[in-house]
Every structure is written in C-alpha cells, then in structure tokens.
Amino acid sequence: MLSSKDNLKRHLFFLWICRGRNMVSIFTHFRIFFTEITFLVKSPFFIMLTIMGNSLIFFCGLLFWALEHQINPRVERYMDAIWWGFATATTTGYGDIVPVTDAGKVLSIFLMLIGLALFSMYTALFAETIISSKKFIK
C-alpha cells in the first residue's frame, strides 16, 4: 500500500503533466490567433480601410485648419488641426481644441460620425477574426 506522501507525489506529478499539456494548448491557441490577426492586418480590405480612414482624417484636418486657423487661437499650426482630427475621429475629444466657426462645428459632426463608422468596422473585423480563429481551434 502507498503512503500518503507517495500518493501526494503522484497527484502533484499528474497535475504537473496536465499543466504542461494546458500550456501547449494555450500556446497553440495563441499561435492560431496571432496568425489570423496577422492575416487580417495584411488583407487588402484592412489596408484600404486604414489608408482611406487616415486620408479622410488628414483631409478633414486640412479643412479644419483652413476654416479655423485665423479665427481660433488654439489652431496655430497644421499639426494642431491633425491632432483635432484624430481626437475627433476616435471620439476621444480632449477638449483642448474646439471649433469656433459653424463650418468647423459641422465638419466636427461629420468627422465624429465617420469615426464611429470607421472604428465600428475595425471592431467588426477583429471580432470576425476572433470568432473564425475559435472555429480552427475546435
């Protein structure tokens, strides 16, 4: 008959083996997940969405600068307008640069709506990738 000390060693050894298999499984899942994410980021649709979104932000920043730089004391350089564009499109809205003119406010509303749509598409793409990677894991 085995002593309780030997029995404990057996259980600990079994747990150690199970833990090792779990680690292999976790690494396999991560490898599949990161492969899928890499495939997504390299896809033509993702690249097109990124280029179009960033181009739109830069263009709206240029428009904002043209509308506000002589009127708004917070918009001194084009980089200030770019900062405003990214903060507005991501709906962060720090409040450090706020439009003063009506045209600037309308442009802000437009960019906020476009930003919501753009980041919703990114979220949907990543969610689809996560769901499809779970199909490969099963």
C-alpha positions in Angstrom: 0.0 0.0 0.0 1.2 3.5 -0.8 1.8 6.0 1.9 0.0 9.4 1.8 3.3 11.0 0.9 3.7 8.8 -2.2 0.1 9.4 -3.1 0.6 13.2 -2.9 3.7 12.9 -5.1 1.6 11.1 -7.7 -1.1 13.7 -7.6 1.4 16.5 -7.9 3.1 14.8 -10.8 -0.2 14.3 -12.6 -1.1 18.0 -12.1 2.3 18.9 -13.4 1.7 16.9 -16.6 -1.8 18.3 -17.0 -0.4 21.8 -16.6 2.2 21.1 -19.3 -0.5 20.0 -21.7 -2.5 23.0 -21.0 0.4 25.3 -21.7 0.9 23.6 -25.1 -2.7 24.0 -25.8 -2.6 27.7 -24.8 0.4 28.3 -27.0 -1.3 26.6 -29.9 -4.4 28.8 -29.5 -2.2 31.9 -29.3 -0.3 30.9 -32.4 -3.5 30.3 -34.4 -5.0 33.6 -33.1 -1.9 35.7 -34.0 -1.7 34.0 -37.4 -5.3 35.1 -38.0 -4.7 38.6 -36.8 -1.6 38.9 -39.0 -3.6 37.6 -42.0 -6.3 40.3 -41.2 -3.8 43.1 -40.9 -2.2 42.2 -44.2 -5.6 41.8 -46.1 -6.3 44.3 -48.8 -9.6 45.4 -47.2 -7.9 46.2 -43.9 -5.1 48.1 -45.6 -7.7 50.0 -47.8 -9.8 50.9 -44.8 -6.8 52.1 -42.9 -5.5 54.2 -45.8 -8.9 55.7 -46.5 -9.6 56.4 -42.9 -6.3 58.1 -42.2 -6.6 60.1 -45.5 -10.0 61.3 -44.5 -8.7 62.4 -41.1 -5.8 64.3 -42.7 -8.1 65.9 -45.3 -10.6 67.0 -42.5 -7.6 68.3 -40.5 -6.6 70.4 -43.5 -10.1 71.7 -44.0 -10.4 72.4 -40.2 -7.1 74.3 -40.4 -8.3 76.3 -43.4 -11.5 77.2 -41.6 -10.2 77.9 -38.1 -6.5 78.9 -38.1 -7.1 82.7 -38.4 -10.1 82.7 -36.0 -9.4 80.0 -33.4 -6.5 80.9 -31.1 -5.9 77.1 -30.4 -5.2 76.3 -34.0 -1.8 77.8 -34.8 -0.3 75.0 -36.9 -1.4 72.3 -39.3 -0.3 69.7 -36.6 -2.9 71.2 -34.2 -5.6 70.5 -36.8 -4.3 67.0 -37.3 -4.4 66.5 -33.6 -8.0 67.7 -33.6 -8.9 65.3 -36.5 -7.6 62.2 -34.7 -9.1 63.2 -31.4 -12.5 63.9 -33.0 -12.5 60.8 -35.3 -11.7 58.5 -32.4 -14.4 60.2 -30.3 -11.8 60.9 -27.7 -12.5 64.6 -27.7 -9.9 66.0 -25.3 -11.4 69.5 -25.5 -8.1 71.2 -25.9 -9.0 72.2 -29.5 -12.7 73.1 -30.1 -14.2 74.5 -33.3 -15.3 78.1 -33.1 -17.0 78.6 -36.5 -20.2 77.0 -37.6 -18.5 75.3 -40.5 -15.9 73.9 -38.1 -18.7 72.5 -35.9 -20.4 70.9 -38.9 -17.1 69.4 -40.0 -16.6 68.1 -36.5 -20.0 66.4 -36.5 -19.2 64.8 -39.9 -15.8 63.5 -38.7 -17.4 62.1 -35.5 -19.9 60.1 -37.5 -17.3 58.9 -39.9 -15.0 58.0 -37.0 -17.8 56.0 -35.3 -18.4 54.1 -38.6 -14.7 53.5 -39.2 -13.9 52.1 -35.8 -17.1 50.0 -35.8 -15.7 48.4 -39.0 -12.4 47.7 -37.3 -14.2 46.2 -34.3 -16.3 44.0 -36.6 -13.2 42.8 -38.5 -11.3 41.9 -35.3 -14.4 40.2 -33.8 -14.9 38.2 -37.0 -11.2 37.1 -36.8 -11.5 36.1 -33.2 -14.7 34.0 -34.0 -13.1 32.4 -37.0 -9.9 31.5 -35.0 -12.1 29.7 -32.5 -13.5 27.6 -35.3 -10.0 26.5 -36.2 -9.2 25.6 -32.5 -12.2 23.2 -32.2 
